[in-house]
Amino acid sequence: MSLAQPKQQRIKWLKAAVFALCLIPLAHLTWLGTHHGLGANPIEYITRSTGFWTLTFLLITLTVTPLRRLSGWNWLLRLRRMLGLYAFFYVCLHFTTYVWLDQFFDLPGMLKDIAKRPFITVGFSAFLLLIPLAATSTNAMVKRLGARRWQLLHRLVYAIATLGVLHFWWLVKKDITEPVIFGGLLVLLFLARLIYVARKASTPARPAASSQTA
């Protein structure tokens, strides 16, 4: 048995554990629903909960790369795709709750909502932008698009997260504690990205000869 096999086995079990952990919010929501624990306004509770976890998984996904750079834990990258897809999973639940339970598939009413209510406009925009990221998350799509174009496309996640925080902020109106926390974390992630880009730009490139012999 090669040394790589035990490591791959550990990564496999780690991914399985993270996969299960990511389902806990849904399991908790289901338990509350079956035990009359969703409060006086169940639709609002479900909408808020799924939206909260969408933002949470978006920010966790954005944290993976800077945390990997700081720690040197390259195995974290193995989890990034799954975490991003869970963000998409919860936003689909969030959107379905709005379309089905809140609006009862009233398309004209939803279009009016999107046009007239800014928090729905930005939330719907974030949802639409997230669709191509989820659709291109496979290895086959990375190869088809090419690594550079794929990376450029997936940098949209920063815009999506910003729109998500704005959507949450405009939604709650009064108690903005949670949106402020999300916004502050997002700003820190932006700063981490900018610092990395600045350091990379200021680092002199290695001579071609030395890079070939390295």
C-alpha positions, -999 to +999 in steps of 0.1 A: +000+000+000+014+034-010+017+063+015-009+082-006-036+057+000-041+063+038-042+100+031-068+096+004-088+074+027-087+101+054-098+128+029-126+105+018-139+101+054-134+138+061-155+147+030-182+123+042-182+139+076-185+174+062-212+163+038-233+150+068-226+181+089-238+203+061-272+186+062-277+194+099-295+227+092-320+210+069-325+181+094-331+207+122-355+226+101-374+194+092-375+183+129-390+217+138-415+214+111-427+180+122-428+191+159-447+224+154-415+244+162-415+269+133-433+296+153-464+317+144-451+323+108-436+291+095-430+304+060-410+334+073-390+311+096-381+287+067-373+316+044-350+333+070-334+300+080-325+288+044-313+323+036-291+324+067-275+291+058-270+301+022-249+331+033-231+310+059-220+284+033-210+311+009-187+327+034-173+294+045-166+286+009-148+319+005-128+312+037-113+280+024-086+296+001-072+322+026-073+296+054-054+272+032-028+299+024-023+307+060-022+271+073-007+253+044-035+227+046-040+220+010-066+193+017-091+221+024-094+227-013-110+192-015-139+206+005-144+239-013-166+225-042-189+206-019-193+237+004-201+258-026-227+233-038-243+233-004-246+271-006-265+266-039-286+238-024-298+261+005-304+290-019-326+267-040-346+258-008-348+295-001-360+304-035-384+275-036-399+286-003-406+320-018-420+307-051-441+279-036-451+286-001-450+324-001-462+333-036-480+300-047-464+302-081-480+336-088-456+346-116-471+382-122-469+388-084-433+376-082-423+398-112-439+428-094-421+419-062-387+417-080-393+450-097-407+470-067-389+455-037-351+461-038-342+434-013-359+408-036-343+423-067-308+419-053-316+385-039-330+372-072-299+386-090-276+367-066-295+335-072-293+339-110-255+346-108-250+315-086-266+292-112-237+292-137-212+287-108-231+255-097-235+244-133-197+246-140-185+230-107-175+197-123-140+187-135-154+183-170-166+219-171-132+231-158-116+214-187-142+226-212-139+263-201-102+262-194-087+270-160-084+308-166-119+313-178-133+291-151-115+311-124-127+344-138-163+330-138-161+317-103-148+350-090-184+361-093-189+345-059-176+377-043-204+397-061-229+371-051-219+372-015-221+410-015-256+409-030-266+382-005-255+404+025-273+434+010-304+413+005-303+402+041-296+437+053-325+453+035-348+424+045-345+427+083-347+466+084-346+469+122-323+444+139-293+444+115-269+426+139-267+394+118-263+412+084-236+434+100-217+403+111-220+387+077-209+420+061-179+424+084-167+388+077-171+395+040-150+426+042-123+406+060-124+381+032-121+409+006-091+423+024-074+389+026-079+386-012-065+421-018-035+415+004-027+383-014-030+399-048-009+429-037+019+406-023+018+385-054+021+416-077+050+429-056+070+396-056+095+396-085+090+368-110+116+341-110+140+339-140+129+314-166+160+292-161+155+289-124+118+280-127+127+252-151+153+237-128+131+241-097 
